[in-house]
Amino acid sequence: MAMRGRRPGARADGRRRYAGRLGAYAGAVRRRLPEGALGPAPALLALAVTWIVFQGLNDNFLSPRNLSVLSVDIVGTGMIAVGIVFVLLIGEIDLSVGSLAGLAGAVFAALNVNLGMPEWLAVIIAVICGTAAGAVHGFSFAKIGVPAFVVTLAGLLAWNGLMLILLGTETSINFSENGLVATLTSRYFGSPGVTYGLAALATAAYLLTSYRERRRRGAAGMPYRPTGEIWARTALLAVAASAAVYVLGRFEGLPLALLIFLGVLVVSDLFLRRTPYGRQVLALGGGEEAARRAGVDVTRVRISVFMVSGTLAAVGGLFVASRLTSASQVPGSGMLLINAIAAAVIGGTSLFGGRGSTWSALLGVLIIQSIASGMALLGLDPPVQFMITGGVLYTAVVFDALARRAAETRGPD
């Protein structure tokens, strides 16, 4: 009876095919590296290295308690960084976000505590103030022609002064620890049914969205992701979400602040990638004249991104105030501004416009806040933290500049 077996040389053929696939992936990385098109990979690698180093130096770094505190601490700065991403995508900068964050907290506290206004109404007015300030910056830049650096630097000073006036001589206003704003960072969901249900819902939503995108691109004759890659990404998301829920559940549960932040990231990412407005923002970052010829209303887009930045700066300021249960001078001190811009850039958003995503704000702020948390656990002085954060930021900017120069030298395909 004849024995059925593997064809001679089949194993060698398999090894050659496997080696060929590895070579193809390596070639893709080499092609993308000079263009800065590796996506979130460098930021993810930096975050992994940061966590490994600090966990090796202190066993409490990756403890459920510390990670839970970290997940709430990133929200205020992260919200502001998302707004910064919109401005950076068109190749501009907003230096007023720290002062606007402090002003939003001061407006809320002054209206609610000093004047007795309901919290929900005070919150709405505080956010509208951020939007209005952003509109002023955008109008001055887009219509009058004042450089964005100058007009937002003036805003930094003016809004910081207004914040100090509202805070008064005591320099801070405490508000209720049980109120609406305080609950933003003090509320946790501890039920496993709720937390794991949310993780499963997010995973299912990603899978359905990916398949819908695949069908849409296929119908339009555009490249689309293979089914295997979609399932692999979904599996990774499921593992990450379940692990996060498990670890956070071992302390107090899933923070409301983190859920809100993730929701803002998802909505803003869809807004940038799936809407005509988002494509106009990215087109403007790629070149003003080309965007204008493509029919983009440059003035409207420029004003709008500063309004988005001002709005999210105000929202972030309310989360910072919630963490402190008071409105104070802390947001306007300058560190919040520096950390927000650094988070956007470290996460992968280009300073030169046209490249980046709102998810870069999450990765960048995780790196910055992880450094701060690790330094605190090690008992190191703040100056050391500043030096390390500055070094990380410098590395990210150098990489961005080299990638841009390489892309310009390479030219269009």
N, C-alpha and C positions, 0 to 999 in steps of 0.2 A: 504494500500500500504506500502510495507516494505521500511524503510528509510535506505539508504546506509550511513555508517559512518566509522570512523577510528576504526580499531580493538582495543579492550580494551588492554591497556598496550603498544600500539605502540609508544606513546609519551615517555614512560619510556625506551623502547628499543632504541629509537633514542638518548635519553640523554646518555644511557650507551655506545652506539657506539661513540658518540661525545667525551665522557670522555675517552674512549679507545684510540681514535686517539690522543687526547692531551697527554695521558700517553705515547704513542709510541713516539711522538715528544720529550717529556721531557726525555725519556730514551735514545733517540738518542743523545740529547745534552749532557747528563751525560757521555755517552760512548766516545763522541768525545772530551770533555773538557780535560781529562787527556792526550790526544794525540795531543792537539793543532790543531785539525782538524775542528775548527769551521769556517774556511775560513775568509771572510772579516767582519764577524759579530762584533767582538770586535772593529775593527777600525771604522766601521760605527757607532757603539754606542758611541765611544769616540768623533767622529766628531759631532754627534748630540748633545752630552752634551756640547761640546765646543761652538757650535753655539747658543744653548739655553742660556748658561751662559752669553756670551758676548752680545747677543741681549737684555737680561734682564738688563745688566749694561749700554748699550748704544743703543738707538733705531736706530742709523745709521749703525749698523754692517751689518744687512741683507738688507740694501738699495741697489737698482740697481747699484748705482755708486760704492759702496764699493765692491760688489760682482764682478762687471766687472773688477775693478782693481785687485782683488784677482785672478780672472781667468787668467789674463795675468802674474801676478807675480809668479805663480806656475810653469810656463812652463820651465824656464831655469833650476831651481833646479830639476824639475820633469824629464827632459830629462836625466840629469846626474844620477838621482836615478834609472831610468830604466836600465842603463848600470851597475850600482852597483848590481842590482838584479841578473843579469847574473853571476856575480862573486860570490855573496853570495850563489847562488844555488849549486855551487860546493864546498862550505864550505871555501872559501878564502875571502880576502879583498883587496881592491884597494884604497890606500891612496893618489894616485897621481891625482885624478880626478879634484880637485879644481885648482891645478896648470895647468893641461892640458886645463881646460876651459879658464883660463886667458891667456894661451899661444895661444890658437886658436884666441881669440879676438885680441891679439897683432899682430899675424901673418897677420890676415886680414887687420888690420888698417895700419900696416907698408907697406904691399904690395899695398894697394889701395890708401892710402893718401900720403905716402912718395915716392912711386915708380910709382904711376899713373896706376897701373894694374886694368883692369876691375873688377868690384865687383864680378861677377859670378865666374871668375877664381880665385880670391883671396879667395872666400868662399870654393871652391873645394880644394885648396891647404891647407887651414887651417884645414879642416876636415881630409884630408889625413895625416897631421902631427899628429893628434890625433890617427888615426889608426896605424901609424908607431910606435908611442910611446907605444901604447898598445901591439903591436907585440914584441917590445923589452922587455917589462915587462913579457909577457907570455913566450917568449923563455928563458929568464933568469930563470924563475921559473920552467918551464916544462922540459927543456933540461939540463940546468946547475945545477939546484937543489937549487938555491937561494930561501929562503922563500919569499912568496908573500908579507908579511908584510915589509920585509927589502927592497926588490927591488922596491916596490912602494913608500916606504918612501924616498929612494934615488931619485926616480923620482919626488916626491913632491918637493924636494930641487933643483934638477937640472933644471926642467922645470920652476920652479918659478924664478930661476936666469936668464934663457934665456928670459923669459917674461920681466923681468926688463931691460935687455939689449936692447930688441926691443923697449920698451916704451921710453927709453932714460931718460934724466935728468928731463924732465917735468912730468914724471910718468903717463902720459895719452896722448892719441891721439884721437881727436874728428874727426868724419866723418859725411858725409852728412845726414841730417835728412830726406831727400826725397829719399835716395838710397834704394837698395835692402835689405840690412840687417836691416836698420831702419824700413822699412815697415813691417818686420816680426811681430813687436809688436805694430805698429801704425795703421794697417789696420783692419777695421771692416766691417761686412756685415749687413746692416741695413734693407734690403728689407724683409718684412714678408714672401713673397713668397719663397725667397731663404732660409731663416732660418728655417721656418717650413717645407719646402720641404726636407731640409737636415735631420731634426729630423725624418720625416716620412720615408725617405730612410734608415736611420740607424736602425729604428725599424723593417722595412720590411726585411732588410738584416739579422738582428738577428733572426727573426722568421724563415726565409728560412734556415739559417745555422743550427738552432736548430733541425728542422725537418730532414734535411739531416743527421745530426749526429745521430738522433734517428733511422733512417732507417739503417744507417751503423752499428751501434752497435747491432741493432736487428738482422740484417743478419748474424753478427758474433757470435750471441749467447751471447752477453754481456748485462749487465744491462743498461737500458736506462730510460730517464725521461718520466713520463706519459704525455699525451697530455695536461691535465689540468694544470700541472706545467709549461709546456712550454708557454701556453697562459697567465698564471698568471705572469710569468717573463716578457713576452712581454708587457703586460699591464703596469707593473711597469716601464719598460724602457720607454714606450711611455709617461707616465705621467711625469717622471723625465726629459726627453728630452724636452717635451713641456713646462714644468715649467721653465727650464733653458733658453730656447729660449725667453720665455715671459719676464722673469726678465731682462735678458741681453738686450733685445730689448727696454726696457724702458730707457736705458742709451744711448749707442752708437751703440749697435748691437752685433752680434756674432764675437768675436775676431778671426782673422786669426791664431794667435799663438795658441789659444786653440784648433782649428780644427786640426792643424798640430800635436799637442801633442797627441790628441785623436787618430789620425791616426797612429802615432808611437806605441801607446799602443795596438791598435787592431792588427797591423801587428806583433809586437813582441810577443804578446800573442798567436796568431795563429802559429807563428814560433816555440814557445816553446811546444805547446800542440799537434800540428798536423803534425810535421815533424820528421823524424828519428833523425835529429841533436838535436832538442829540447828534445826528449826522452833520448838521450845520455847524455845531460847536467844534466837532473834530475837523471839519473841512476848514474852518477859519484858523484853527491851530496849524494846519498844514500850509497855509499861505493866504494872506489877505486878498491879493489880486485874483488868484485862482478861485477863491471862494466867491468873490464878488461876481466874477464872470459866470459862475455856476448858478447864480441867482440868489445867493445868500444875502439877507438883509444884515449887513455887518453891524450897523449901528444898533439894531434891535438885539442882536445876539450879545454884543458887548455889554449893553446895559443889563440884560437879563442875567448873565453869569455873575455879575457883581451883586445883583439882587438875591440870587441863590446863595452866594457866599455870605451876605449879610444876614439872611434868614437863618441859615444853619449855624452861624456864629452866635446868634441870639439863642437858638435852641440849645447849643452846646453850653452857653453861659448859664442857662437854667439848670442843666444837669450838674455843672460845677457847683452852683449855689446849693443844689439839692444835696450834694455830697457833704457840703460844709454846714448845711441847714442855716445858712446866713448869706447875705450879700456883702461882699467885702472888696478890698482893693486887690486881692490875689489875682483874679483874671487879667487885670490891666497892668500887672507888673512887668510883662514882657516875655516871661517864660512860656506862657500859654501860646502866644503867637509863634515863638520859636519852635516849640514842640509840634504845633499843628503843621507848619510849613515843612519841618523836617520829616514828619510822618508821611506826608504826601510824596515827598521826593524819595525818601528811603524805600517806600513801598513800591516805587517804580514809575511814578508819573514824571514826565520830562519837564524840565524847567523851560525848554524851548518850544513847548506846545505840540499838539497833535498826537501825543502818545501817552497812554495811561488809562486807568479806570478807577472807579470809586472804591473798588476792593483794595487798591493799593493803600488807601487810608487805614484800613483795618490792619494790614500787615505792618505798615510803618509804625502805627501807634502801639501795636503789640511789642515791636522791637524796642521802642523808646521806653515804654512803661515797664517792660521786663528788665531793662538795664537799671531803671530807677528802683524797682522792687528788689532786684538782686543786690544792688549797692546798699539798700537799707538793711537787708538781712545780714550783710557782711559788716555793717557798722562803718562803712566808708563815708568820708566827707562828701558833701554836694559838689565841690570843685572837681573831684575825680569823676563823678557822674557826668558833669558838663564836658570834661575833656573826652571821655569815651563816646558820648553822644555826638560831639563835634567831629570826632574821627570817623564815626560811622556815616554821618551826613556828608563829610568831605569825600569819603570813598564813593558814596552813591552819586554825588554830583560829578566827580571825575569820570566815573563810568558812563554817566549820561552824556557828558561833553565828548568823550572819546567815541562813543557810539554815534553821536550826531555827526562828528567830523568824518568818521569812516563811511557813514551813509552818504554824505555829500560827495566824498571822493569817489565812491563807487558809482554814484549817479543812478538814474533810472535804468531798469532792465530793458 
